[in-house]
Amino acid sequence: MGRSESVWGPDAKEYKPSRWINTEKPSQGKFSSFHGGPRVCIGQQFATIEALTIIGMILSKLEITLVEPSKLPPYGISVTMPMLEGLPVRISRRKDTSARAV
């Protein structure tokens, strides 16, 4: 379903964060990992808040940049759509982390 053209459109296989940024909230049925309806995962909201908190904590202390920003990573054909060569990044401490409260 994650790459289904009937669900996401003709560009379903492209990486497009704009699908979720500044748009209306998509139907919960589009995300099968948490299911939908009466059997929805009871931990869905907790998992979302937990992930956002951890990402915020990491990004407040570390700066993450792509090694080759112009190179798009090739994806493999699989249920989870893995990157075949990984995603090489450089991680460095942010210079001014003392002013940030976490």
N, C-alpha and C positions, 0 to 999 in steps of 0.2 A: 504493500500500500504506500510505502514511503516514496516510491518512484512511479506511481501509477498516474498516467496522463489523464485518465478519467477523473481523478481526484484533484490533481495539482495543475493540470494544463499541459500543453505541448512541450514546455520547457521544464518538465518535472525532474529531469536528471541533472539540471544545472544547480549550482550552489547559489541561492538567491536569498540572503537574509531579508531583503525588502518584502518578502512574502508575509513576514510577521511584524515588521516595524511600521508603525503608523498606519495600521489597517484595522478593520474591525476584527474582533476575536473570532477565529475559525471554529467550526463545529468540533465538539469534543470527539466525535466519531472519527475524525481524521487522524487522531493519535491513538493507535491501537495498543500501545504499551500499557496504558492505564485503563483500558476498556471503557465502556460507557453504559449508560442506563442504570438499572437497579443493581448491577454487579460491579459498579465502579470501584476501583482500588481505594480503600479507606486511607491509605497513606499518601495519596497523590498530592494533596496540599502541603503536607509536611515535607515530602521529598522536594517539591518545588521551592519552598522557603529555605530548606536546608541547602540546596544547590546554589541559590542566589546569595545566601549568606557567605558560603565558602568562597564563591567566585569573588565577591566583594572584598573579603579579607585578603585573598591572594593578590588581587589587582591593586589594593591599597599599599602593599609592601613591595611588589615586584613589577618590573616592566618586562613585557613579553613582546618580542619582535620576530618576524619571519626572517630566516637566513636569506632566502631569495624571494622578496615580495612579489616579483613579477612572474614567478613560476607557480602555476596551478597544480596541486597534487593530483596524480592519477588515482582513480578509484577502482576497486575491485568489484566484481559482481558477487553479491552476497546479501543475506538478509539485513546485515548491519552496515553495508556499504563502506568497508574499510579502505583506508588510504594504503595503496600498495607500497609506497616508499616512506611512509610515516609523514610527519610534518615537522621538518627541522626548524627549531626556534632558538633564539638567544634569550636567556633569562638573566636579568640583572636586578640588583636592589635599587629601588627608587632612592634618589638622593635625599629627599626631604620626607622621611616617614615619621619624624618626631611630632609633627603638627597634626597628623591624622589620628583620629580616635577610632579604635576598632572594638 
